[in-house]
Amino acid sequence: MSQNIVIVGGVALGSKAACRFKRLEPRSHVTIIDQDRFVSYGGCGIPFYVSGDVSDVNDLRKTSFHMLRDEAFFRDCKDIEVLTQTRAERIDRENKQLHIRRLDGTTDTLAYDQLVLGTGSRPRRLTIPGADLSMVHTSANLNDAQAIKDLVTKGRVERAVIVGGGFIGIEMAEALADMWEVDTTVVEYFSQIMPGFVGPQFARMAQRQMEQHGVRFFLDEEVQAIEGTDTVKAVVTNKRRLEADLVIIAIGAAPNVELARAAGLRIGPTGAIVVDEHMRTSDPAIYSGGDCAEIRNLVTGQPGYYPLGSMANRQGRVIGTNLAGGSAVFKGAVGSFVIKTFEAALAGTGLSLESARRAGFDAVSVQVAQLDRAHFYPDKAMVHLELVVERKSRRILGIQGFGEVGDAVVGRINMVAAILEDRPTIDRLSNLELAYSPPFSSAMDILNALANAAENMLDGRFQPIDADGFAEKWVNGNGNLLILDCRARQDGDAYAKKYPDRWLNIPQDELRRRIAEVPADKDLILVCNTGVRSYEAQLNLRDMGLTDPVSVQGGMVTLNKCGLDL
């Protein structure tokens, strides 16, 4: 039976739901309305348009076969009516009508059999003096993107301050500093970038990577005002004044739920619209998804909020199927992400150690640094991974990664993301079958090694210390500290000569016969290049009666990557 489907919001979710539904019910009528002049574009590509990686803004609006997704495209190719610059004013649920207002002020009413709310999100704003000045922008849509790009290409921006060190803030910082060589500063309220998504060490790795390309960071600072008259002159924090020609506010997104709330639809604890696993709201005739909807976190079982284009597209397909009478299910999300930091990538899925503990888990983590390919293969790079595990059950709760070959990092994160819903333990990961060839991976993949390290830690064989713990002992430790360097002489001897009272170099293969040189009364920290030899040395020392030494996770590679200057 022919239906009348009305969809509010035409970016990712709305256009995907509409197209999927029309393929299943081609004789039904579909209307998409959107208050913007652009629909169906890749919003996640905005930083790469600003950077110049994407040269034409219309490339974000085109299909893979180079057709512009505008009103004519949807009308002629999809048989879908699109009304741009049209605002949804009110939902009349009793009569199944949507009241709309066009840009010219005219109003109308659209009857629907089923309604879809893909109203998206809006950037959070600062309520401080100067927040409404010219040259203060967000990067929420193509209009913002074009405005920022126009400013930098005309040479009007020499100094930019980005408020917020999350996804958008980091991506926009790279965009400005890379191609345009804008003097770029990021101000973050919390003590690390990407708060809540990765642990402090991986955040520091990513930050250091960006600092090497000229981006400055000020953490633990609150922006209190933006100075200027007609345009921006400076950003004032609780600690300093930063001159600026451009300010980008990137402090997160808030779901657009006003239309749904006014209609009496249920709003969840995240502030987004509550939907069931079929993406249906509390009104069975209304669906919702994307940036305005709340979905279940599959790790914690609690409501979550994930404003991601990839999520919206998958949810849109589910909605389109169910509009046509199907019973497709979207169970939830584990929270996977990746972000580009110049040549490197920072990625993760599930929970960080901090977020796991905040969710009530008795969680621990273990870190491994390992080459992404066989050690004998000439083209290789280091990958850093951190696995978060529930102590008693040994259940995997999350994983984060950083590396200069992004595909190698993302590939490992996606492997774990694929199984995380099944509540896997470290045993599953230890024996996970992965494709192997020396140009692509190691015979014992870093994921297998990571699970094995977690097992050794939980079973008491591996007593680790992370980079932060090492730094604290190195800077603040007493005279009882001794670093036992298990590397070969050509690597460790220079440190032993530089720090004769605190550093002892005994290669791991010489340790058994030189055990008498290791003082039993010292606060002993074992270190090697990546942590493998220092772990072996830890076992050897324990066998010889020294039970207290700890081993640096990820070794010198990780210490250096975190920026610890020895």
Summary of the structure (lengths in Angstrom):
residues: 566
radius of gyration: 26.9
end to end distance: 73.0
largest distance: 89.8
contacts: 2003
relative contact order: 0.09
helix: 31%
strand: 27%
